[in-house]
């Protein structure tokens, strides 16, 4: 059945998008009505696009109608990095994305600013995937997260054993931190409520080299070239660029 009946998106992500304001959102048509869209864009006025060439046209129409804030999402750079990795296809996609940004900037009124950013960076992993060592997994009930940020759900009383084994076996490729260490370090913000805390595993394995930790129980495995999810500079340091039409 539909998991949204058991896990309503607004309960999974309770923070009001855009601080509760209803803003126009330009996003790909295929994302309309999905649980992820509902969780982080609910309450917005959706304007779907099917071709990226429509973005600048739609932005101009919305600004002419008096909108003060317009949010656009374009997924091409992320998609190509995952599927093709870095190289000629990625460079071609960057050029295409640059054209989209230029087209939007060109239709801005003089008193408007275009802010360009990303939600993450990427690292090239390719076939550099591995499984956690048996000395680690024999103490686990299951894993969650994803290959660059693997949560370990530990059997009762085995957290210290898992931390020691994971650091002994994987310290060259990963940071190993307990849930409490991550929370105390502020990696999830200044405050983590109990509902969110219960979703976490007990121990996290975060890739620091260009590798990915696979879960043998994962039935939806994708052979991705570039990946993200860990705390390396390449993944978390993203630009914020402001452009005006002058």
N, CA, C and O of each residue as an XYZ file, in Angstrom:
984
protein
N       0.807     -1.202      0.000
C       0.000      0.000      0.000
C       0.841      1.253      0.000
O       2.068      1.194     -0.082
N       0.182      2.372      0.092
C       0.840      3.672      0.099
C       1.394      3.942      1.497
O       0.639      4.033      2.465
N       2.718      4.069      1.594
C       3.358      4.296      2.894
C       2.936      5.609      3.521
O       3.105      5.803      4.725
N       2.379      6.533      2.709
C       1.971      7.826      3.255
C       0.823      7.708      4.243
O       0.612      8.608      5.057
N       0.073      6.605      4.183
C      -0.992      6.409      5.163
C      -0.417      6.118      6.543
O      -0.988      6.508      7.561
N       0.705      5.438      6.561
C       1.346      5.094      7.833
C       2.336      6.163      8.277
O       2.528      6.386      9.472
N       2.963      6.824      7.301
C       3.961      7.854      7.583
C       3.614      9.116      6.801
O       4.219      9.375      5.761
N       2.657      9.903      7.273
C       2.286     11.130      6.557
C       3.499     12.041      6.380
O       4.215     12.298      7.348
N       3.744     12.535      5.164
C       4.933     13.359      4.912
C       5.062     14.559      5.836
O       6.175     14.921      6.217
N       3.951     15.181      6.202
C       4.041     16.358      7.069
C       4.416     15.976      8.501
O       4.859     16.828      9.271
N       4.244     14.707      8.861
C       4.715     14.251     10.169
C       6.190     13.876     10.118
O       6.935     14.100     11.072
N       6.599     13.305      8.993
C       8.012     12.952      8.830
C       8.874     14.211      8.815
O       9.952     14.236      9.408
N       8.396     15.254      8.138
C       9.124     16.527      8.062
C       8.153     17.626      8.503
O       7.441     18.175      7.662
N       8.103     17.964      9.804
C       7.069     18.865     10.316
C       7.350     20.354     10.145
O       6.446     21.165     10.349
N       8.564     20.741      9.780
C       8.884     22.170      9.663
C       8.163     22.772      8.461
O       8.267     22.229      7.361
N       7.434     23.878      8.634
C       6.707     24.483      7.513
C       7.665     24.975      6.428
O       8.576     25.748      6.726
N       7.482     24.548      5.185
C       8.337     25.046      4.101
C       8.204     26.556      3.936
O       7.123     27.116      4.121
N       9.300     27.204      3.591
C       9.320     28.652      3.351
C       8.732     29.425      4.529
O       8.070     30.446      4.341
N       8.978     28.932      5.747
C       8.506     29.579      6.976
C       6.998     29.784      6.969
O       6.490     30.725      7.579
N       6.287     28.906      6.280
C       4.835     28.970      6.261
C       4.251     29.810      5.145
O       3.030     29.858      4.997
N       5.080     30.476      4.355
C       4.576     31.304      3.254
C       4.186     30.423      2.072
O       4.787     29.375      1.841
N       3.180     30.857      1.333
C       2.766     30.159      0.117
C       3.438     30.830     -1.071
O       3.043     31.923     -1.478
N       4.447     30.180     -1.624
C       5.219     30.783     -2.704
C       5.081     29.941     -3.963
O       4.819     28.742     -3.873
N       5.252     30.546     -5.140
C       5.237     29.762     -6.378
C       6.506     28.929     -6.506
O       7.612     29.426     -6.292
N       6.336     27.670     -6.853
C       7.453     26.742     -6.999
C       7.448     26.181     -8.415
O       6.449     25.619     -8.863
N       8.561     26.334     -9.112
C       8.734     25.746    -10.438
C       9.543     24.466    -10.278
O      10.725     24.504     -9.934
N       8.898     23.342    -10.530
C       9.550     22.049    -10.352
C       9.098     21.106    -11.452
O       8.068     21.333    -12.086
N       9.854     20.065    -11.676
C       9.569     19.110    -12.732
C       8.203     18.458    -12.528
O       7.823     18.131    -11.404
N       7.474     18.274    -13.620
C       6.117     17.739    -13.538
C       6.073     16.375    -12.863
O       5.115     16.071    -12.153
N       7.091     15.553    -13.073
C       7.069     14.195    -12.518
C       7.177     14.178    -10.996
O       6.928     13.147    -10.371
N       7.547     15.311    -10.392
C       7.642     15.365     -8.936
C       6.325     15.765     -8.276
O       6.199     15.692     -7.053
N       5.350     16.186     -9.069
C       4.060     16.599     -8.514
C       3.405     15.442     -7.766
O       3.362     14.315     -8.260
N       2.903     15.730     -6.589
C       2.134     14.741     -5.851
C       2.936     13.676     -5.148
O       2.353     12.770     -4.553
N       4.263     13.750     -5.194
C       5.059     12.734     -4.511
C       5.149     13.047     -3.021
O       4.932     14.182     -2.598
N       5.469     12.030     -2.240
C       5.587     12.217     -0.798
C       6.731     13.172     -0.461
O       6.617     13.980      0.461
N       7.826     13.080     -1.204
C       8.957     13.961     -0.929
C       8.584     15.418     -1.186
O       8.941     16.301     -0.406
N       7.863     15.668     -2.281
C       7.411     17.027     -2.563
C       6.479     17.522     -1.471
O       6.587     18.667     -1.032
N       5.568     16.670     -1.033
C       4.648     17.074      0.030
C       5.388     17.389      1.324
O       5.001     18.297      2.060
N       6.441     16.648      1.599
C       7.150     16.853      2.860
C       7.906     18.171      2.891
O       7.968     18.814      3.938
N       8.485     18.591      1.765
C       9.332     19.787      1.832
C       8.826     20.966      1.012
O       9.447     22.029      1.024
N       7.704     20.802      0.292
C       7.165     21.923     -0.488
C       5.666     22.118     -0.279
O       5.044     22.896     -1.003
N       5.078     21.433      0.688
C       3.628     21.535      0.893
C       3.240     22.986      1.193
O       3.997     23.747      1.795
N       2.038     23.333      0.750
C       1.554     24.693      0.943
C       2.007     25.656     -0.131
O       1.564     26.803     -0.164
N       2.893     25.201     -1.016
C       3.359     26.053     -2.112
C       2.385     25.987     -3.275
O       1.529     25.104     -3.339
N       2.525     26.925     -4.186
C       1.731     26.918     -5.417
C       2.605     26.334     -6.521
O       3.534     26.981     -7.003
N       2.293     25.108     -6.912
C       3.150     24.374     -7.832
C       2.908     24.799     -9.283
O       1.768     24.897     -9.738
N       3.996     25.046     -9.985
C       3.970     25.339    -11.417
C       4.930     24.347    -12.077
O       6.148     24.516    -12.017
N       4.382     23.334    -12.694
C       5.206     22.249    -13.232
C       5.820     22.618    -14.578
O       5.211     23.322    -15.384
N       7.029     22.132    -14.801
C       7.648     22.291    -16.119
C       8.064     20.923    -16.652
O       8.392     20.015    -15.888
N       8.043     20.796    -17.977
C       8.445     19.553    -18.631
C       9.747     19.706    -19.411
O      10.464     18.728    -19.619
N      10.051     20.910    -19.836
C      11.304     21.182    -20.537
C      12.006     22.331    -19.828
O      11.371     23.324    -19.473
N      13.309     22.200    -19.621
C      14.055     23.206    -18.875
C      14.010     24.571    -19.542
O      14.187     25.593    -18.878
N      13.777     24.598    -20.841
C      13.684     25.875    -21.551
C      12.503     26.710    -21.084
O      12.454     27.914    -21.335
N      11.548     26.077    -20.405
C      10.369     26.796    -19.919
C      10.647     27.603    -18.658
O       9.875     28.501    -18.323
N      11.724     27.305    -17.961
C      11.939     27.910    -16.653
C      12.014     29.434    -16.712
O      11.327     30.115    -15.952
N      12.833     29.969    -17.599
C      12.975     31.421    -17.675
C      11.662     32.075    -18.082
O      11.323     33.146    -17.578
N      10.918     31.444    -18.988
C       9.623     31.984    -19.422
C       8.655     32.022    -18.251
O       7.974     33.026    -18.039
N       8.590     30.935    -17.489
C       7.677     30.880    -16.351
C       8.077     31.870    -15.261
O       7.213     32.510    -14.660
N       9.371     32.003    -15.002
C       9.832     32.977    -14.010
C       9.407     34.381    -14.406
O       8.917     35.145    -13.574
N       9.593     34.721    -15.677
C       9.216     36.053    -16.141
C       7.722     36.287    -15.975
O       7.312     37.358    -15.529
N       6.901     35.298    -16.328
C       5.453     35.449    -16.177
C       5.072     35.688    -14.722
O       4.233     36.541    -14.433
N       5.673     34.950    -13.816
C       5.341     35.094    -12.397
C       5.772     36.453    -11.857
O       5.050     37.062    -11.068
N       6.935     36.932    -12.272
C       7.394     38.238    -11.811
C       6.519     39.360    -12.357
O       6.222     40.320    -11.647
N       6.111     39.242    -13.601
C       5.228     40.255    -14.197
C       3.904     40.319    -13.447
O       3.305     41.387    -13.321
N       3.444     39.152    -12.943
C       2.195     39.109    -12.188
C       2.353     39.627    -10.768
O       1.378     39.681    -10.018
N       3.564     40.007    -10.388
C       3.761     40.621     -9.083
C       4.320     39.730     -7.998
O       4.379     40.142     -6.840
N       4.735     38.516     -8.337
C       5.310     37.639     -7.316
C       6.633     38.227     -6.813
O       7.457     38.698     -7.597
N       6.818     38.189     -5.490
C       8.020     38.740     -4.883
C       9.120     37.701     -4.668
O      10.290     38.046     -4.500
N       8.728     36.420     -4.675
C       9.681     35.338     -4.439
C       9.257     34.145     -5.272
O       8.106     33.713     -5.207
N      10.183     33.611     -6.054
C       9.911     32.440     -6.896
C      11.014     31.414     -6.637
O      12.199     31.744     -6.661
N      10.613     30.175     -6.392
C      11.570     29.094     -6.148
C      11.587     28.163     -7.351
O      10.538     27.699     -7.798
N      12.792     27.887     -7.882
C      12.950     26.978     -9.024
C      13.848     25.813     -8.626
O      14.830     25.982     -7.902
N      13.495     24.639     -9.110
C      14.353     23.472     -8.879
C      14.665     22.808    -10.214
O      13.774     22.513    -11.010
N      15.966     22.582    -10.434
C      16.438     21.909    -11.644
C      17.348     20.760    -11.223
O      18.282     20.967    -10.448
N      17.089     19.556    -11.722
C      17.789     18.368    -11.231
C      18.819     17.797    -12.206
O      19.368     16.724    -11.955
N      19.088     18.487    -13.301
C      19.932     17.908    -14.339
C      21.354     17.608    -13.902
O      21.880     16.538    -14.206
N      21.986     18.537    -13.191
C      23.377     18.337    -12.775
C      23.483     17.128    -11.847
O      24.389     16.307    -11.989
N      22.565     17.025    -10.912
C      22.555     15.893     -9.982
C      22.355     14.576    -10.723
O      23.052     13.596    -10.459
N      21.411     14.557    -11.641
C      21.086     13.316    -12.356
C      22.267     12.830    -13.200
O      22.605     11.647    -13.171
N      22.888     13.732    -13.943
C      24.013     13.334    -14.792
C      25.200     12.870    -13.951
O      25.874     11.906    -14.314
N      25.460     13.542    -12.837
C      26.562     13.118    -11.971
C      26.333     11.702    -11.453
O      27.256     10.888    -11.431
N      25.096     11.409    -11.035
C      24.792     10.061    -10.557
C      24.962      9.019    -11.669
O      25.546      7.958    -11.449
N      24.453      9.327    -12.845
C      24.404      8.328    -13.913
C      25.701      8.218    -14.705
O      26.078      7.126    -15.131
N      26.389      9.347    -14.907
C      27.561      9.359    -15.791
C      28.870      9.657    -15.079
O      29.946      9.379    -15.608
N      28.783     10.219    -13.883
C      29.998     10.628    -13.197
C      30.565     11.909    -13.783
O      29.941     12.542    -14.634
N      31.751     12.287    -13.322
C      32.417     13.469    -13.862
C      33.045     13.133    -15.217
O      33.445     11.996    -15.465
N      33.124     14.136    -16.078
C      33.671     13.910    -17.408
C      32.917     14.720    -18.435
O      32.325     15.747    -18.103
N      32.929     14.275    -19.679
C      32.370     15.081    -20.763
C      30.864     15.266    -20.639
O      30.355     16.338    -20.965
N      30.136     14.249    -20.178
C      28.692     14.403    -20.012
C      28.384     15.412    -18.904
O      27.480     16.237    -19.035
N      29.140     15.335    -17.822
C      28.944     16.266    -16.713
C      29.282     17.690    -17.152
O      28.553     18.627    -16.827
N      30.371     17.858    -17.880
C      30.746     19.190    -18.361
C      29.672     19.755    -19.288
O      29.356     20.943    -19.232
N      29.114     18.896    -20.141
C      28.047     19.348    -21.035
C      26.817     19.772    -20.244
O      26.144     20.739    -20.601
N      26.527     19.047    -19.171
C      25.371     19.404    -18.343
C      25.606     20.712    -17.596
O      24.683     21.514    -17.451
N      26.819     20.934    -17.126
C      27.125     22.218    -16.489
C      26.898     23.373    -17.458
O      26.373     24.417    -17.070
N      27.290     23.190    -18.709
C      27.069     24.233    -19.713
C      25.581     24.465    -19.933
O      25.144     25.606    -20.086
N      24.798     23.379    -19.950
C      23.348     23.513    -20.123
C      22.724     24.224    -18.928
O      21.848     25.072    -19.096
N      23.175     23.879    -17.719
C      22.652     24.536    -16.521
C      23.036     26.010    -16.498
O      22.252     26.857    -16.071
N      24.241     26.308    -16.956
C      24.678     27.700    -17.022
C      23.787     28.506    -17.964
O      23.494     29.672    -17.699
N      23.358     27.888    -19.056
C      22.454     28.565    -19.991
C      21.106     28.849    -19.319
O      20.532     29.921    -19.513
N      20.603     27.902    -18.536
C      19.339     28.124    -17.822
C      19.472     29.311    -16.872
O      18.602     30.181    -16.827
N      20.568     29.339    -16.113
C      20.791     30.448    -15.180
C      20.876     31.770    -15.936
O      20.292     32.768    -15.512
N      21.594     31.782    -17.044
C      21.726     33.009    -17.840
C      20.377     33.474    -18.374
O      20.083     34.669    -18.373
N      19.554     32.526    -18.831
C      18.238     32.883    -19.365
C      17.344     33.476    -18.281
O      16.612     34.432    -18.532
N      17.403     32.907    -17.071
C      16.588     33.448    -15.979
C      17.093     34.828    -15.577
O      16.299     35.749    -15.386
N      18.409     34.975    -15.448
C      18.969     36.271    -15.066
C      18.599     37.356    -16.068
O      18.411     38.513    -15.692
N      18.495     36.990    -17.331
C      18.212     37.973    -18.380
C      16.803     38.546    -18.296
O      16.556     39.642    -18.800
N      15.870     37.826    -17.668
C      14.487     38.317    -17.604
C      14.179     38.994    -16.276
O      13.041     39.408    -16.052
N      15.161     39.118    -15.393
C      14.910     39.732    -14.093
C      14.710     41.235    -14.224
O      15.404     41.883    -15.007
N      13.778     41.792    -13.475
C      13.707     43.252    -13.386
C      14.911     43.783    -12.614
O      15.622     43.020    -11.961
N      15.135     45.091    -12.693
C      16.345     45.678    -12.110
C      16.429     45.497    -10.597
O      17.525     45.457    -10.037
N      15.288     45.389     -9.938
C      15.307     45.304     -8.479
C      15.258     43.865     -7.972
O      15.015     43.641     -6.786
N      15.482     42.898     -8.840
C      15.424     41.483     -8.446
C      16.825     40.879     -8.390
O      17.752     41.355     -9.046
N      16.956     39.832     -7.602
C      18.215     39.098     -7.472
C      17.936     37.615     -7.695
O      16.952     37.078     -7.186
N      18.798     36.964     -8.451
C      18.727     35.514     -8.636
C      19.789     34.867     -7.754
O      20.979     35.142     -7.907
N      19.361     34.011     -6.834
C      20.276     33.263     -5.977
C      20.376     31.838     -6.502
O      19.364     31.161     -6.681
N      21.591     31.393     -6.745
C      21.827     30.051     -7.288
C      22.625     29.250     -6.267
O      23.686     29.684     -5.818
N      22.110     28.080     -5.904
C      22.825     27.225     -4.966
C      22.485     25.768     -5.257
O      21.785     25.468     -6.224
N      22.978     24.875     -4.423
C      22.695     23.443     -4.549
C      22.473     22.873     -3.158
O      22.868     23.479     -2.162
N      21.842     21.705     -3.090
C      21.613     21.097     -1.778
C      22.768     20.207     -1.353
O      22.809     19.768     -0.204
N      23.708     19.929     -2.249
C      24.862     19.100     -1.906
C      25.832     19.090     -3.073
O      25.495     19.517     -4.177
N      27.049     18.595     -2.819
C      28.000     18.321     -3.881
C      28.015     16.832     -4.195
O      27.099     16.102     -3.817
N      29.061     16.383     -4.890
C      29.164     14.978     -5.294
C      30.621     14.525     -5.191
O      31.546     15.333     -5.278
N      30.802     13.231     -5.005
C      32.132     12.627     -5.133
C      32.019     11.448     -6.091
O      30.988     10.777     -6.145
N      33.079     11.204     -6.841
C      33.100     10.106     -7.806
C      33.457      8.802     -7.090
O      34.563      8.649     -6.572
N      32.516      7.875     -7.068
C      32.711      6.586     -6.403
C      32.871      5.461     -7.420
O      33.774      4.633     -7.299
N      31.997      5.432     -8.418
C      32.064      4.377     -9.420
C      31.929      2.993     -8.807
O      30.975      2.724     -8.077
N      32.869      2.127     -9.096
C      32.822      0.748     -8.596
C      33.517      0.574     -7.246
O      33.694     -0.552     -6.781
N      33.910      1.676     -6.618
C      34.591      1.580     -5.324
C      33.560      1.435     -4.200
O      33.398      2.321     -3.361
N      32.883      0.314     -4.211
C      31.895      0.015     -3.179
C      32.382     -1.169     -2.349
O      33.181     -1.983     -2.812
N      31.893     -1.250     -1.131
C      32.315     -2.334     -0.243
C      31.209     -2.638      0.756
O      30.297     -1.838      0.963
N      31.310     -3.800      1.364
C      30.425     -4.169      2.457
C      31.169     -3.969      3.774
O      32.394     -4.071      3.834
N      30.419     -3.687      4.808
C      31.018     -3.606      6.130
C      31.560     -4.978      6.542
O      31.014     -6.016      6.168
N      32.617     -4.957      7.301
C      33.275     -6.196      7.726
C      32.346     -7.021      8.615
O      31.511     -6.478      9.339
N      32.505     -8.324      8.546
C      31.671     -9.230      9.335
C      31.810     -8.985     10.835
O      30.868     -9.237     11.586
N      32.963     -8.498     11.284
C      33.138     -8.176     12.699
C      32.197     -7.058     13.134
O      31.870     -6.935     14.314
N      31.765     -6.248     12.174
C      30.783     -5.192     12.445
C      29.366     -5.729     12.305
O      28.546     -5.567     13.209
N      29.079     -6.359     11.191
C      27.687     -6.723     10.874
C      27.124     -7.805     11.782
O      25.905     -7.912     11.915
N      27.974     -8.611     12.411
C      27.432     -9.685     13.255
C      26.763     -9.149     14.515
O      26.061     -9.884     15.209
N      26.981     -7.867     14.811
C      26.346     -7.248     15.977
C      25.125     -6.402     15.594
O      24.557     -5.724     16.450
N      24.718     -6.434     14.325
C      23.660     -5.536     13.851
C      22.336     -6.263     13.688
O      22.293     -7.450     13.364
N      21.249     -5.519     13.920
C      19.922     -6.024     13.553
C      19.617     -5.660     12.111
O      19.014     -6.451     11.385
N      20.030     -4.458     11.684
C      19.867     -4.039     10.294
C      20.634     -2.741     10.074
O      21.177     -2.154     11.010
N      20.668     -2.307      8.814
C      21.281     -1.042      8.439
C      20.225     -0.137      7.810
O      19.190     -0.606      7.336
N      20.502      1.169      7.812
C      19.652      2.119      7.087
C      20.552      3.226      6.557
O      21.777      3.099      6.577
N      19.949      4.306      6.084
C      20.740      5.364      5.471
C      21.096      5.007      4.044
O      20.307      4.379      3.339
N      22.283      5.405      3.616
C      22.734      5.094      2.260
C      24.241      4.937      2.256
O      24.880      5.042      3.304
N      24.813      4.688      1.095
C      26.188      4.243      1.028
C      27.239      5.188      1.566
O      28.282      4.736      2.039
N      26.998      6.474      1.508
C      27.961      7.438      2.023
C      27.701      7.792      3.487
O      28.560      8.373      4.150
N      26.516      7.442      3.988
C      26.159      7.711      5.390
C      25.336      6.522      5.867
O      24.109      6.516      5.768
N      26.024      5.534      6.378
C      25.382      4.275      6.737
C      25.077      4.238      8.233
O      25.977      4.280      9.072
N      23.765      4.157      8.546
C      23.350      3.984      9.940
C      23.383      2.506     10.297
O      22.913      1.663      9.533
N      23.940      2.198     11.462
C      23.989      0.832     11.966
C      23.050      0.715     13.165
O      23.214      1.414     14.165
N      22.079     -0.165     13.054
C      21.132     -0.419     14.143
C      21.628     -1.656     14.884
O      21.645     -2.764     14.348
N      22.024     -1.434     16.111
C      22.843     -2.397     16.835
C      21.997     -3.238     17.798
O      21.028     -2.753     18.381
N      22.382     -4.491     17.948
C      21.729     -5.348     18.932
C      21.975     -4.802     20.340
O      23.004     -4.173     20.588
N      21.048     -5.036     21.252
C      21.188     -4.487     22.613
C      22.537     -4.821     23.245
O      22.998     -5.962     23.217
N      23.154     -3.781     23.816
C      24.400     -3.969     24.541
C      25.647     -4.100     23.693
O      26.714     -4.407     24.225
N      25.550     -3.879     22.386
C      26.700     -4.126     21.502
C      27.279     -2.852     20.872
O      28.134     -2.938     19.990
N      26.830     -1.689     21.307
C      27.285     -0.456     20.656
C      28.798     -0.307     20.746
O      29.449     -0.009     19.745
N      29.359     -0.509     21.922
C      30.811     -0.353     22.069
C      31.566     -1.338     21.177
O      32.600     -0.995     20.602
N      31.048     -2.557     21.066
C      31.691     -3.557     20.205
C      31.661     -3.124     18.743
O      32.645     -3.281     18.020
N      30.524     -2.576     18.314
C      30.385     -2.143     16.925
C      31.304     -0.964     16.629
O      31.971     -0.938     15.595
N      31.341      0.004     17.531
C      32.219      1.158     17.327
C      33.672      0.703     17.220
O      34.395      1.128     16.320
N      34.093     -0.154     18.132
C      35.482     -0.631     18.113
C      35.787     -1.405     16.836
O      36.838     -1.207     16.226
N      34.875     -2.286     16.430
C      35.107     -3.087     15.223
C      35.100     -2.220     13.972
O      35.939     -2.400     13.089
N      34.164     -1.285     13.889
C      34.072     -0.426     12.703
C      35.303      0.458     12.570
O      35.803      0.669     11.466
N      35.788      0.972     13.688
C      36.987      1.805     13.623
C      38.216      0.966     13.292
O      39.108      1.426     12.579
N      38.266     -0.243     13.798
C      39.410     -1.111     13.503
C      39.442     -1.524     12.034
O      40.514     -1.610     11.436
N      38.276     -1.778     11.456
C      38.204     -2.313     10.093
C      38.103     -1.232      9.020
O      38.551     -1.441      7.893
N      37.519     -0.073      9.357
C      37.184      0.893      8.301
C      37.703      2.309      8.554
O      37.286      3.244      7.870
N      38.601      2.482      9.522
C      39.066      3.832      9.854
C      39.749      4.525      8.684
O      39.725      5.753      8.604
N      40.353      3.777      7.781
C      41.022      4.404      6.638
C      40.040      5.033      5.661
O      40.383      5.981      4.955
N      38.822      4.508      5.619
C      37.846      4.965      4.630
C      36.669      5.732      5.217
O      35.902      6.344      4.473
N      36.513      5.710      6.537
C      35.289      6.287      7.096
C      35.514      6.849      8.493
O      36.407      6.429      9.229
N      34.656      7.825      8.828
C      34.525      8.259     10.214
C      33.455      7.389     10.867
O      32.424      7.115     10.254
N      33.684      6.963     12.074
C      32.713      6.161     12.814
C      32.320      6.941     14.059
O      33.155      7.209     14.923
N      31.039      7.304     14.146
C      30.540      8.119     15.247
C      29.250      7.522     15.786
O      28.445      6.971     15.035
N      29.065      7.636     17.086
C      27.793      7.205     17.655
C      26.732      8.260     17.395
O      27.036      9.408     17.070
N      25.489      7.850     17.543
C      24.380      8.796     17.407
C      24.551      9.970     18.361
O      24.364     11.122     17.969
N      24.906      9.686     19.612
C      25.044     10.760     20.596
C      26.178     11.710     20.227
O      26.072     12.914     20.459
N      27.253     11.190     19.660
C      28.361     12.055     19.242
C      27.930     12.981     18.111
O      28.301     14.155     18.096
N      27.160     12.469     17.176
C      26.686     13.303     16.070
C      25.735     14.387     16.564
O      25.825     15.538     16.139
N      24.829     14.021     17.457
C      23.880     15.006     17.982
C      24.615     16.065     18.793
O      24.364     17.258     18.621
N      25.523     15.644     19.677
C      26.276     16.592     20.496
C      27.146     17.500     19.638
O      27.400     18.646     20.007
N      27.604     16.997     18.499
C      28.426     17.800     17.603
C      27.650     18.790     16.764
O      28.246     19.572     16.023
N      26.320     18.773     16.867
C      25.495     19.730     16.136
C      25.314     19.420     14.669
O      24.933     20.302     13.900
N      25.575     18.191     14.257
C      25.477     17.844     12.838
C      24.040     17.859     12.323
O      23.818     17.947     11.115
N      23.072     17.774     13.218
C      21.665     17.812     12.819
C      20.978     19.075     13.328
O      19.755     19.110     13.459
N      21.760     20.107     13.613
C      21.200     21.344     14.117
C      21.302     21.434     15.626
O      21.778     20.505     16.279
N      20.851     22.560     16.186
C      21.020     22.785     17.630
C      20.129     21.921     18.509
O      20.414     21.743     19.693
N      19.056     21.383     17.945
C      18.127     20.603     18.760
C      17.560     19.458     17.933
O      17.140     19.669     16.795
N      17.542     18.263     18.479
C      16.978     17.085     17.823
C      15.885     16.536     18.723
O      16.157     16.106     19.844
N      14.641     16.549     18.237
C      13.558     16.067     19.097
C      13.530     14.541     19.126
O      14.201     13.870     18.343
N      12.740     14.020     20.044
C      12.735     12.571     20.270
C      12.217     11.796     19.064
O      12.680     10.688     18.792
N      11.252     12.376     18.334
C      10.703     11.687     17.166
C      11.794     11.472     16.124
O      11.934     10.378     15.579
N      12.558     12.512     15.853
C      13.645     12.406     14.880
C      14.751     11.496     15.408
O      15.304     10.680     14.670
N      15.058     11.642     16.663
C      16.132     10.838     17.261
C      15.869      9.344     17.102
O      16.793      8.566     16.866
N      14.607      8.951     17.233
C      14.276      7.528     17.143
C      14.463      6.968     15.735
O      14.538      5.751     15.563
N      14.538      7.829     14.733
C      14.764      7.359     13.364
C      16.223      6.991     13.120
O      16.529      6.215     12.215
N      17.106      7.539     13.917
C      18.529      7.319     13.710
C      18.921      5.903     14.120
O      18.237      5.255     14.913
N      20.028      5.444     13.566
C      20.641      4.231     14.070
C      21.441      4.532     15.321
O      21.379      5.639     15.855
N      22.188      3.554     15.787
C      23.006      3.731     16.989
C      24.406      4.227     16.663
O      25.009      4.967     17.440
N      24.915      3.816     15.510
C      26.270      4.166     15.084
C      26.218      4.552     13.610
O      25.485      3.948     12.827
N      27.002      5.562     13.238
C      27.057      5.993     11.839
C      28.448      5.734     11.268
O      29.462      5.980     11.920
N      28.470      5.234     10.040
C      29.715      5.073      9.283
C      29.638      6.041      8.110
O      28.835      5.859      7.195
N      30.480      7.072      8.142
C      30.445      8.136      7.141
C      31.706      8.063      6.290
O      32.819      8.211      6.794
N      31.521      7.838      5.010
C      32.668      7.688      4.108
C      33.472      8.979      4.036
O      32.912     10.057      3.841
N      34.791      8.865      4.194
C      35.647     10.047      4.044
C      36.509      9.962      2.788
O      37.048     10.975      2.340
N      36.645      8.776      2.220
C      37.266      8.603      0.909
C      36.175      8.396     -0.137
O      34.989      8.369      0.194
N      36.573      8.251     -1.386
C      35.595      8.129     -2.477
C      35.113      6.685     -2.595
O      35.380      6.000     -3.582
N      34.395      6.242     -1.558
C      33.871      4.880     -1.505
C      32.415      4.930     -1.055
O      31.913      5.967     -0.622
N      31.755      3.786     -1.170
C      30.373      3.647     -0.719
C      30.234      2.312      0.002
O      30.796      1.304     -0.427
N      29.483      2.311      1.101
C      29.257      1.098      1.879
C      27.884      0.533      1.543
O      26.862      1.127      1.885
N      27.862     -0.608      0.876
C      26.605     -1.219      0.447
C      25.978     -2.037      1.572
O      26.667     -2.576      2.437
N      24.663     -2.110      1.533
C      23.897     -2.939      2.462
C      23.419     -4.173      1.700
O      22.653     -4.025      0.748
N      23.834     -5.374      2.074
C      23.413     -6.573      1.329
C      21.913     -6.805      1.344
O      21.391     -7.548      0.514
N      21.211     -6.170      2.287
C      19.758     -6.334      2.358
C      19.009     -5.345      1.474
O      17.785     -5.414      1.363
N      19.740     -4.423      0.842
C      19.092     -3.386      0.031
C      18.584     -3.992     -1.269
O      19.367     -4.494     -2.075
N      17.276     -3.944     -1.469
C      16.659     -4.533     -2.665
C      16.522     -3.512     -3.796
O      16.114     -3.870     -4.901
N      16.857     -2.246     -3.535
C      16.698     -1.198     -4.551
C      18.061     -0.604     -4.908
O      18.202      0.614     -5.021
N      19.037     -1.445     -5.081
C      20.400     -0.989     -5.345
C      20.508     -0.361     -6.734
O      19.998     -0.907     -7.713
N      21.182      0.799     -6.810
C      21.469      1.461     -8.076
C      22.987      1.609     -8.206
O      23.663      2.005     -7.256
N      23.505      1.293     -9.371
C      24.944      1.444     -9.601
C      25.216      2.878    -10.024
O      25.242      3.193    -11.214
N      25.417      3.742     -9.037
C      25.639      5.155     -9.284
C      27.128      5.428     -9.457
O      27.967      4.747     -8.867
N      27.446      6.433    -10.273
C      28.831      6.833    -10.473
C      29.264      7.832     -9.404
O      30.205      7.575     -8.654
N      28.582      8.963     -9.336
C      28.829      9.926     -8.260
C      27.792      9.713     -7.160
O      26.656      9.315     -7.417
N      28.213      9.986     -5.939
C      27.318      9.837     -4.791
C      27.527     11.008     -3.833
O      28.469     11.789     -3.964
N      26.618     11.099     -2.874
C      26.733     12.128     -1.836
C      26.023     11.639     -0.583
O      25.311     10.635     -0.616
N      26.220     12.352      0.522
C      25.570     11.982      1.769
C      26.482     12.064      2.973
O      26.004     12.103      4.107
N      27.791     12.092      2.751
C      28.727     12.170      3.860
C      29.088     13.628      4.150
O      28.432     14.549      3.662
N      30.129     13.822      4.944
C      30.473     15.154      5.432
C      31.792     15.666      4.869
O      32.431     16.518      5.486
N      32.209     15.167      3.719
C      33.426     15.692      3.105
C      33.168     17.091      2.560
O      32.027     17.474      2.302
N      34.238     17.837      2.393
C      34.111     19.194      1.860
C      33.420     19.197      0.502
O      32.598     20.071      0.226
N      33.744     18.230     -0.341
C      33.149     18.172     -1.678
C      31.641     17.990     -1.629
O      30.933     18.403     -2.548
N      31.145     17.374     -0.560
C      29.715     17.092     -0.474
C      28.918     18.172      0.247
O      27.740     18.369     -0.052
N      29.540     18.874      1.193
C      28.749     19.808      2.005
C      29.056     21.280      1.745
O      28.258     22.140      2.119
N      30.176     21.592      1.121
C      30.479     22.992      0.816
C      29.961     23.321     -0.578
O      30.553     22.914     -1.577
N      28.864     24.054     -0.644
C      28.268     24.408     -1.935
C      28.233     25.927     -2.072
O      28.152     26.630     -1.065
N      28.292     26.440     -3.287
C      28.298     27.891     -3.482
C      26.911     28.499     -3.341
O      25.897     27.820     -3.503
N      26.888     29.767     -3.041
C      25.676     30.583     -3.108
C      26.041     31.812     -3.926
O      26.810     32.662     -3.477
N      25.486     31.900     -5.124
C      25.848     32.951     -6.073
C      24.656     33.880     -6.270
O      23.536     33.422     -6.499
N      24.896     35.175     -6.179
C      23.852     36.179     -6.389
C      24.098     36.883     -7.719
O      25.208     37.342     -7.990
N      23.054     36.966     -8.548
C      23.158     37.585     -9.873
C      22.080     38.642    -10.043
O      20.940     38.456     -9.619
N      22.445     39.739    -10.661
C      21.499     40.793    -11.030
C      21.531     40.997    -12.538
O      22.523     40.687    -13.199
N      20.454     41.515    -13.063
C      20.388     41.877    -14.475
C      20.734     43.353    -14.587
O      19.870     44.214    -14.415
N      21.998     43.646    -14.876
C      22.452     45.040    -14.925
C      22.894     45.419    -16.326
O      23.308     46.556    -16.556
